[in-house]
Amino acid sequence: MIEPMPIAPIRVFNTMSQSKEEFKPLRASQVSIYVCGPTVYDFIHIGNARTFTVFDTVVRFLSFVGYEVNYVRNYTDVDDKIIQAAMRMGERPLALAERFIEAFEEDAAHLKLLVPRVAPRVSMHMEEIIEMVGVLEAKGFAYASGGDVYFSVSSYPGYAELSKRELKEMRAGERIAVTEQKREPLDFALWKAAKPGEPSWPSPWGPGRPGWHIECSAMSAKYLGETFDIHGGGGDLIFPHHENELAQSQAASGKPLCNYWMHCGFLDLAGAKMSKSLGNTIGLRDALSRVDADSLRFFFLSTHYRNPLKFSDKSLGDAQARIGYFYESLQLLETLALPPTTEEPKAERPYLEEFQTAMCDDFNTASALAVLSELFNEVNLLGRKHLPHKANAKTWARLSHLRSQAKAMGKILGLFEEEPSVWLDRRKQALIAARKVDVLKIEELVALRQKAREAKDFAQADVLRRELGELGVELRDTPKGPEWKLV
């Protein structure tokens, strides 16, 4: 069994400083993380899913090295887009939001995302939101106007420190319409006066609902405190959402909101950032109908989280082929039926240490996956060279240790939760159906080749192997007999 290694220095790229910094949590053995979750007016797309998978992996790694992780990911269930979608569909906004929360949780389970310790909803935190708006008004950072309440950007000297924008070049938030009630165009809504047909709650300023940004400030403060360790989200949230969130939180508390800001790069589709507003999105459900969760997670993690990730059918196919190789390697270890051993493995390459080193460097999953690939290369080299009747105790010990390391890495990456035979058979059946393969013909040819080999007619065996290759079939001879797969 692989035990967690001592906590190594972890370096995190902080969006605020635009540099890698050594990660020093507020509490020695605990890490607090807040990730902006979905606005639940539709099914999520794979751009959202990449962000959630990245932070899922961050949480898994921090847990592996010994931290107790307090992970919070919210639901925005009160929002302009939800109201607009509900009007189009003839539903109540909160009912529509509930429906898409249930859909998201189903999709998250399929993608093998960990369940956060808390998943707060805006609709259930009006008391905290109203209280924070009141504090900002009392301190002079906010003003009421016609039933609305706005944050005064000019009253907060540090505004734009996260996005590094020039105030004169900035505009109001995309979701906030500029009205005559605002003193300055950059001011943003903390509270919106009720409109007919919209959900509303009572407040000191009259019935209404929160603006977009205040929700995360109120909920993160409730569950993680006024200052916490890591705030994460997609790069599209840096401005205006996180900029506004930072300003209102720090104006209210007088303390830093968080110590590290982490943001994921965009997922590109046909050369453009994936965005529902541009109409160039691919839903997570659609992607999971085409490839399995392991392959999709591999695709998301194959590029460093801060870099753009280009989506294509080929990239998904490459990811699935690589995951197939990983599962075949694990199945090889099972086929070898490694016996229990007390033998210490001989000096070997420290794959798990290399893997952790990669993850400690700003959670570099691309480099970590390269280490895992090299481990499986050695598994195949040793496993196919030392069949059961040839292996010795030291070889068994080494292969057993490699398997333990692979499983540990897989747990951190959210991979290999299925039995290899189950995954490989499901993939095989999917390819058979997609290509309309004549399975009986293939199995007949495989059986004829095996008979030829047993009769030592290797020339005929080679002819049959080539014929199978022309059908897109790859053969592998194992201790249990020949196995075939579609390539």
C-alpha positions as CSV (number, residue, x, y, z in Angstrom):
1,M,0.0,0.0,0.0
2,I,1.3,3.5,-0.9
3,E,1.3,5.8,2.1
4,P,1.0,9.6,1.6
5,M,4.4,11.2,1.4
6,P,5.4,14.1,3.6
7,I,4.0,17.4,2.5
8,A,6.4,18.9,0.0
9,P,6.6,22.6,-0.9
10,I,3.8,23.4,-3.2
11,R,3.9,26.4,-5.6
12,V,0.8,28.0,-6.9
13,F,0.4,30.6,-9.6
14,N,-1.4,33.4,-8.0
15,T,-3.5,35.5,-10.5
16,M,-3.1,38.5,-8.1
17,S,0.7,38.6,-8.2
18,Q,1.0,37.0,-11.6
19,S,3.7,34.7,-10.3
20,K,4.2,31.3,-8.6
21,E,4.2,31.5,-4.9
22,E,4.9,28.9,-2.2
23,F,1.6,27.7,-0.8
24,K,1.3,28.4,2.9
25,P,-2.3,27.7,4.1
26,L,-3.7,29.8,7.0
27,R,-3.9,26.6,9.1
28,A,-1.0,24.2,9.2
29,S,-3.0,21.0,8.4
30,Q,-6.1,22.5,6.7
31,V,-6.9,24.1,3.3
32,S,-10.0,26.2,2.5
33,I,-11.1,26.4,-1.1
34,Y,-14.0,28.2,-2.7
35,V,-14.8,27.5,-6.3
36,C,-17.5,29.4,-8.2
37,G,-20.0,26.8,-9.3
38,P,-22.6,26.7,-12.1
39,T,-25.3,29.2,-12.8
40,V,-28.1,26.6,-13.2
41,Y,-30.2,27.7,-16.1
42,D,-29.1,25.0,-18.5
43,F,-26.9,21.8,-18.7
44,I,-23.2,22.6,-18.2
45,H,-20.8,22.6,-21.1
46,I,-17.4,21.0,-21.2
47,G,-15.7,24.3,-20.6
48,N,-17.4,24.4,-17.2
49,A,-16.6,20.7,-16.7
50,R,-12.9,21.3,-17.3
51,T,-12.8,23.9,-14.5
52,F,-14.6,21.7,-12.0
53,T,-12.3,18.7,-12.9
54,V,-9.2,20.8,-12.4
55,F,-10.2,21.9,-8.9
56,D,-11.5,18.4,-8.1
57,T,-7.9,17.2,-8.9
58,V,-6.4,20.0,-6.7
59,V,-8.6,18.9,-3.8
60,R,-7.7,15.2,-4.3
61,F,-4.0,16.0,-4.4
62,L,-4.0,18.2,-1.3
63,S,-5.9,15.5,0.5
64,F,-3.4,12.9,-0.6
65,V,-0.4,14.8,0.8
66,G,-2.2,15.1,4.2
67,Y,-4.3,18.2,4.3
68,E,-7.9,18.3,5.5
69,V,-9.6,20.2,2.7
70,N,-12.7,22.3,3.3
71,Y,-14.0,22.5,-0.2
72,V,-17.0,24.8,-1.1
73,R,-18.6,25.1,-4.5
74,N,-21.8,27.1,-4.8
75,Y,-24.9,27.1,-7.0
76,T,-26.1,30.4,-8.5
77,D,-29.9,29.7,-8.5
78,V,-31.1,33.3,-8.5
79,D,-29.9,35.2,-11.6
80,D,-31.0,37.2,-14.6
81,K,-30.3,34.2,-17.0
82,I,-32.3,31.9,-14.9
83,I,-35.2,34.2,-14.9
84,Q,-35.0,34.7,-18.7
85,A,-34.8,30.9,-19.3
86,A,-37.7,30.3,-17.0
87,M,-39.8,32.8,-18.9
88,R,-39.0,31.1,-22.2
89,M,-39.8,27.7,-20.8
90,G,-42.9,28.7,-18.8
91,E,-41.4,27.6,-15.5
92,R,-40.9,29.2,-12.1
93,P,-37.3,30.4,-11.9
94,L,-36.5,28.5,-8.7
95,A,-38.1,25.3,-10.0
96,L,-36.1,25.5,-13.2
97,A,-32.9,26.1,-11.1
98,E,-33.7,23.1,-9.0
99,R,-34.1,20.9,-12.1
100,F,-30.7,21.9,-13.4
101,I,-29.1,21.5,-10.0
102,E,-30.3,17.9,-10.1
103,A,-29.0,17.5,-13.6
104,F,-25.6,18.9,-12.7
105,E,-25.3,16.6,-9.7
106,E,-26.0,13.6,-12.0
107,D,-23.4,14.8,-14.5
108,A,-20.9,15.5,-11.7
109,A,-21.3,12.0,-10.4
110,H,-20.7,10.6,-14.0
111,L,-17.6,12.7,-14.3
112,K,-16.5,11.4,-10.9
113,L,-16.3,14.8,-9.3
114,L,-15.9,14.7,-5.5
115,V,-18.9,16.1,-3.6
116,P,-17.9,19.4,-1.9
117,R,-18.2,19.7,1.9
118,V,-20.8,22.4,1.3
119,A,-22.6,23.3,-1.9
120,P,-24.6,26.5,-0.9
121,R,-27.3,28.1,-2.9
122,V,-28.0,31.8,-3.3
123,S,-31.7,31.3,-2.5
124,M,-30.9,29.9,0.9
125,H,-28.5,32.7,2.0
126,M,-30.6,35.9,1.7
127,E,-30.0,36.7,5.4
128,E,-26.2,36.7,4.9
129,I,-26.4,38.6,1.6
130,I,-28.7,41.3,3.0
131,E,-26.5,41.7,6.1
132,M,-23.3,42.2,3.9
133,V,-25.1,44.8,1.7
134,G,-26.1,46.6,4.8
135,V,-22.5,46.6,6.1
136,L,-21.2,48.0,2.8
137,E,-23.9,50.8,2.9
138,A,-23.1,51.7,6.5
139,K,-19.4,52.0,5.7
140,G,-20.0,54.2,2.7
141,F,-19.1,51.7,0.0
142,A,-22.6,51.3,-1.3
143,Y,-25.7,53.5,-1.9
144,A,-29.4,52.9,-2.3
145,S,-31.2,54.2,-5.4
146,G,-34.8,53.5,-6.4
147,G,-35.0,50.2,-4.5
148,D,-31.6,49.1,-5.9
149,V,-28.3,49.1,-4.0
150,Y,-25.0,49.7,-5.8
151,F,-21.4,49.3,-4.9
152,S,-19.5,52.6,-5.5
153,V,-16.4,51.6,-7.4
154,S,-14.7,55.0,-6.8
155,S,-15.0,54.5,-3.1
156,Y,-12.7,51.5,-3.1
157,P,-9.2,52.5,-4.0
158,G,-8.0,49.0,-4.8
159,Y,-10.5,48.3,-7.5
160,A,-9.0,46.4,-10.6
161,E,-6.0,45.0,-8.6
162,L,-7.0,41.5,-9.7
163,S,-7.8,42.0,-13.3
164,K,-5.0,44.6,-13.8
165,R,-7.3,46.8,-15.9
166,E,-7.2,50.6,-16.3
167,L,-10.3,52.1,-14.9
168,K,-10.9,54.3,-18.0
169,E,-10.9,51.2,-20.2
170,M,-13.3,49.2,-18.1
171,R,-17.0,48.9,-18.5
172,A,-19.8,47.8,-16.3
173,G,-20.3,44.0,-15.6
174,E,-21.8,42.1,-18.6
175,R,-24.9,41.1,-16.5
176,I,-25.6,44.5,-15.1
177,A,-27.4,47.1,-17.3
178,V,-26.3,50.7,-17.0
179,T,-29.2,52.8,-15.7
180,E,-29.8,56.4,-14.6
181,Q,-30.0,55.2,-11.0
182,K,-26.3,54.5,-10.9
183,R,-23.9,57.3,-10.0
184,E,-21.1,56.0,-12.2
185,P,-21.1,53.5,-15.1
186,L,-18.7,51.1,-13.3
187,D,-20.9,50.8,-10.2
188,F,-22.5,47.4,-9.9
189,A,-25.7,46.1,-8.3
190,L,-25.6,44.5,-4.9
191,W,-29.4,44.4,-4.6
192,K,-32.0,44.7,-7.3
193,A,-35.5,46.0,-6.8
194,A,-38.3,43.4,-7.5
195,K,-39.9,43.3,-10.9
196,P,-43.2,41.7,-11.8
197,G,-42.9,37.9,-12.2
198,E,-39.4,37.7,-10.6
199,P,-38.6,36.0,-7.4
200,S,-38.0,38.4,-4.6
201,W,-37.2,38.6,-0.9
202,P,-38.0,41.4,1.7
203,S,-35.1,43.7,2.6
204,P,-34.4,47.2,4.2
205,W,-34.5,48.6,0.6
206,G,-37.8,47.0,-0.4
207,P,-38.5,43.6,-2.0
208,G,-35.8,42.4,-4.4
209,R,-33.1,39.9,-5.1
210,P,-29.3,40.0,-5.0
211,G,-27.0,41.1,-7.8
212,W,-24.7,38.5,-9.2
213,H,-21.4,39.1,-7.3
214,I,-22.5,39.6,-3.7
215,E,-23.6,35.9,-3.4
216,C,-20.1,34.5,-3.4
217,S,-18.8,37.1,-0.9
218,A,-21.6,36.3,1.5
219,M,-21.4,32.5,1.2
220,S,-17.6,32.2,1.2
221,A,-17.5,34.3,4.4
222,K,-20.1,32.1,6.1
223,Y,-18.4,28.8,5.3
224,L,-14.8,29.6,5.1
225,G,-14.4,32.9,7.0
226,E,-13.5,36.4,5.9
227,T,-10.1,35.2,4.6
228,F,-9.5,31.8,3.2
229,D,-6.8,30.0,1.2
230,I,-7.7,29.5,-2.5
231,H,-10.4,31.0,-4.6
232,G,-10.8,29.3,-8.0
233,G,-12.8,29.5,-11.2
234,G,-12.6,29.9,-14.9
235,G,-10.5,32.7,-16.5
236,D,-13.7,34.3,-17.7
237,L,-14.6,35.1,-14.1
238,I,-11.6,37.3,-13.4
239,F,-13.5,40.4,-14.6
240,P,-16.1,41.4,-13.6
241,H,-17.2,38.7,-11.2
242,H,-14.1,38.1,-9.2
243,E,-12.9,41.7,-9.4
244,N,-16.3,42.8,-7.9
245,E,-16.4,40.0,-5.4
246,L,-12.9,41.0,-4.2
247,A,-13.8,44.7,-3.8
248,Q,-17.0,44.2,-1.9
249,S,-15.6,41.5,0.4
250,Q,-12.6,43.4,1.4
251,A,-14.5,46.7,1.7
252,A,-16.9,44.9,4.1
253,S,-14.3,43.1,6.2
254,G,-11.2,45.2,5.9
255,K,-9.3,41.9,5.3
256,P,-7.9,40.0,2.3
257,L,-10.6,37.8,0.7
258,C,-8.2,35.0,0.0
259,N,-4.4,34.4,-0.3
260,Y,-4.3,32.6,-3.7
261,W,-6.4,33.2,-6.8
262,M,-6.4,30.3,-9.3
263,H,-8.0,30.5,-12.8
264,C,-8.4,28.0,-15.6
265,G,-7.6,28.8,-19.2
266,F,-10.3,28.8,-21.8
267,L,-11.4,25.7,-23.7
268,D,-11.3,26.5,-27.4
269,L,-13.7,25.2,-30.0
270,A,-13.0,26.0,-33.6
271,G,-10.6,28.7,-32.5
272,A,-13.0,30.5,-30.3
273,K,-13.5,30.5,-26.5
274,M,-16.3,28.1,-25.6
275,S,-19.3,30.2,-24.6
276,K,-23.1,29.7,-24.5
277,S,-23.5,33.3,-25.5
278,L,-21.5,32.6,-28.7
279,G,-23.5,29.4,-29.4
280,N,-20.3,27.4,-29.8
281,T,-20.6,25.0,-26.8
282,I,-20.6,21.2,-26.4
283,G,-22.6,20.0,-23.5
284,L,-21.0,17.7,-20.9
285,R,-23.8,15.2,-21.4
286,D,-23.0,15.1,-25.1
287,A,-19.3,14.6,-24.5
288,L,-20.0,11.8,-22.0
289,S,-22.2,10.1,-24.6
290,R,-19.2,9.9,-26.9
291,V,-16.4,9.1,-24.5
292,D,-16.2,7.7,-21.0
293,A,-15.4,9.8,-17.9
294,D,-11.8,8.6,-17.6
295,S,-11.1,9.7,-21.2
296,L,-12.7,13.1,-20.7
297,R,-10.9,13.7,-17.4
298,F,-7.6,12.7,-19.2
299,F,-8.4,15.2,-21.9
300,F,-9.1,18.0,-19.4
301,L,-5.9,17.2,-17.4
302,S,-3.6,16.7,-20.4
303,T,-2.9,20.4,-20.6
304,H,-1.8,22.6,-17.7
305,Y,-4.9,24.2,-16.2
306,R,-3.8,27.8,-16.9
307,N,-3.3,27.1,-20.7
308,P,-6.0,27.1,-23.3
309,L,-7.2,23.6,-24.3
310,K,-8.2,23.0,-27.9
311,F,-11.2,20.7,-28.4
312,S,-11.6,18.4,-31.4
313,D,-12.9,14.9,-32.1
314,K,-9.3,13.9,-32.6
315,S,-8.3,15.1,-29.2
316,L,-11.1,13.2,-27.6
317,G,-10.1,10.1,-29.6
318,D,-6.5,10.4,-28.6
319,A,-7.5,10.7,-24.9
320,Q,-9.6,7.6,-25.1
321,A,-6.8,5.7,-26.8
322,R,-4.4,6.7,-24.1
323,I,-6.8,5.7,-21.3
324,G,-7.3,2.4,-23.1
325,Y,-3.5,1.8,-23.0
326,F,-3.6,2.5,-19.2
327,Y,-6.4,0.1,-18.6
328,E,-4.7,-2.6,-20.7
329,S,-1.6,-2.1,-18.6
330,L,-3.6,-2.6,-15.4
331,Q,-5.3,-5.7,-16.9
332,L,-1.9,-7.1,-17.7
333,L,-1.0,-6.8,-14.0
334,E,-4.2,-8.6,-13.2
335,T,-3.5,-11.3,-15.8
336,L,-0.1,-12.0,-14.3
337,A,-1.9,-12.7,-11.0
338,L,0.9,-11.2,-8.8
339,P,1.4,-13.3,-5.8
340,P,1.7,-11.9,-2.3
341,T,5.4,-11.1,-1.6
342,T,7.5,-9.7,1.3
343,E,10.4,-9.1,-1.1
344,E,11.4,-5.5,-1.2
345,P,11.5,-4.1,-4.8
346,K,15.0,-3.5,-6.1
347,A,16.2,0.1,-6.6
348,E,13.8,1.6,-9.1
349,R,12.7,4.9,-10.6
350,P,10.7,6.8,-8.0
351,Y,7.6,7.4,-10.2
352,L,5.3,8.6,-7.3
353,E,7.9,11.1,-6.1
354,E,8.2,12.4,-9.7
355,F,4.4,12.6,-10.0
356,Q,4.2,14.5,-6.7
357,T,7.0,16.9,-7.8
358,A,4.9,17.7,-11.0
359,M,1.8,18.3,-9.0
360,C,3.6,20.5,-6.5
361,D,4.6,22.7,-9.4
362,D,1.3,24.5,-9.7
363,F,-0.7,21.3,-10.1
364,N,1.0,20.4,-13.4
365,T,-1.2,17.5,-14.4
366,A,0.3,17.4,-17.9
367,S,3.7,16.5,-16.5
368,A,2.1,14.2,-13.9
369,L,0.3,12.2,-16.7
370,A,3.7,11.9,-18.5
371,V,5.1,10.2,-15.4
372,L,2.1,7.9,-15.2
373,S,2.6,7.0,-18.9
374,E,6.3,6.1,-18.3
375,L,5.3,4.0,-15.3
376,F,2.9,2.0,-17.5
377,N,5.6,1.7,-20.2
378,E,7.8,-0.1,-17.6
379,V,4.8,-2.3,-16.5
380,N,4.4,-3.5,-20.1
381,L,8.2,-4.0,-20.6
382,L,8.5,-6.1,-17.4
383,G,5.1,-7.7,-17.6
384,R,5.4,-9.1,-21.1
385,K,9.1,-10.0,-20.7
386,H,8.6,-11.9,-17.4
387,L,5.6,-14.1,-17.8
388,P,4.6,-16.1,-14.7
389,H,6.8,-19.1,-15.4
390,K,9.9,-16.8,-16.0
391,A,9.5,-14.3,-13.2
392,N,11.3,-14.3,-9.8
393,A,10.3,-12.8,-6.4
394,K,12.1,-9.5,-7.1
395,T,10.2,-9.0,-10.4
396,W,6.9,-9.7,-8.7
397,A,7.8,-7.2,-6.0
398,R,8.7,-4.6,-8.5
399,L,5.5,-5.1,-10.6
400,S,3.4,-5.1,-7.4
401,H,4.9,-1.8,-6.3
402,L,4.4,-0.3,-9.8
403,R,0.7,-1.3,-9.6
404,S,0.4,0.4,-6.1
405,Q,1.9,3.6,-7.4
406,A,-0.3,3.6,-10.5
407,K,-3.4,3.2,-8.3
408,A,-2.3,6.0,-6.0
409,M,-1.7,8.3,-9.0
410,G,-5.1,7.3,-10.5
411,K,-6.9,8.2,-7.3
412,I,-5.4,11.7,-7.3
413,L,-6.4,12.2,-11.0
414,G,-9.8,10.6,-10.6
415,L,-9.0,7.7,-12.9
416,F,-9.1,3.8,-12.8
417,E,-12.1,3.5,-10.5
418,E,-13.5,0.6,-12.7
419,E,-12.1,-2.9,-13.1
420,P,-9.9,-2.9,-16.2
421,S,-11.9,-5.8,-17.8
422,V,-15.2,-4.0,-17.3
423,W,-13.8,-0.7,-18.9
424,L,-12.1,-2.6,-21.8
425,D,-15.1,-4.7,-22.6
426,R,-17.5,-1.7,-22.6
427,R,-15.1,0.1,-25.0
428,K,-14.8,-3.0,-27.2
429,Q,-18.6,-3.4,-27.4
430,A,-19.0,0.3,-28.3
431,L,-16.5,0.0,-31.1
432,I,-18.2,-3.2,-32.4
433,A,-21.5,-1.4,-32.5
434,A,-20.1,1.7,-34.1
435,R,-18.2,-0.1,-36.8
436,K,-20.8,-2.9,-37.3
437,V,-18.1,-5.5,-36.9
438,D,-18.8,-9.2,-37.7
439,V,-17.7,-10.6,-34.4
440,L,-18.2,-14.3,-35.4
441,K,-15.9,-13.9,-38.4
442,I,-13.2,-12.3,-36.2
443,E,-13.5,-15.0,-33.5
444,E,-13.3,-17.7,-36.2
445,L,-10.1,-16.2,-37.6
446,V,-8.6,-15.9,-34.1
447,A,-9.4,-19.5,-33.4
448,L,-7.9,-20.7,-36.8
449,R,-4.8,-18.7,-36.0
450,Q,-4.5,-20.3,-32.6
451,K,-4.8,-23.7,-34.1
452,A,-2.1,-22.8,-36.6
453,R,0.2,-21.7,-33.8
454,E,-0.4,-24.9,-31.9
455,A,0.4,-26.9,-35.0
456,K,3.6,-24.8,-35.4
457,D,2.3,-23.6,-38.8
458,F,3.6,-20.1,-38.1
459,A,3.4,-19.0,-41.7
460,Q,-0.3,-19.6,-41.8
461,A,-0.7,-18.0,-38.4
462,D,1.0,-14.8,-39.8
463,V,-1.3,-14.8,-42.8
464,L,-4.3,-15.0,-40.5
465,R,-2.9,-12.2,-38.3
466,R,-2.5,-9.9,-41.3
467,E,-6.0,-10.7,-42.3
468,L,-7.3,-9.7,-38.9
469,G,-5.2,-6.5,-39.1
470,E,-6.9,-5.6,-42.3
471,L,-10.2,-5.8,-40.4
472,G,-8.8,-3.3,-37.8
473,V,-8.2,-6.0,-35.3
474,E,-5.1,-6.1,-33.0
475,L,-4.2,-9.5,-31.4
476,R,-2.4,-10.0,-28.2
477,D,-1.2,-13.4,-26.9
478,T,-1.6,-13.7,-23.2
479,P,-1.0,-16.6,-20.7
480,K,-4.8,-17.1,-20.8
481,G,-4.9,-17.3,-24.6
482,P,-5.2,-14.8,-27.5
483,E,-7.2,-11.5,-26.9
484,W,-8.3,-9.2,-29.6
485,K,-9.4,-5.6,-29.8
486,L,-10.4,-3.0,-32.4
487,V,-7.9,-0.3,-33.1
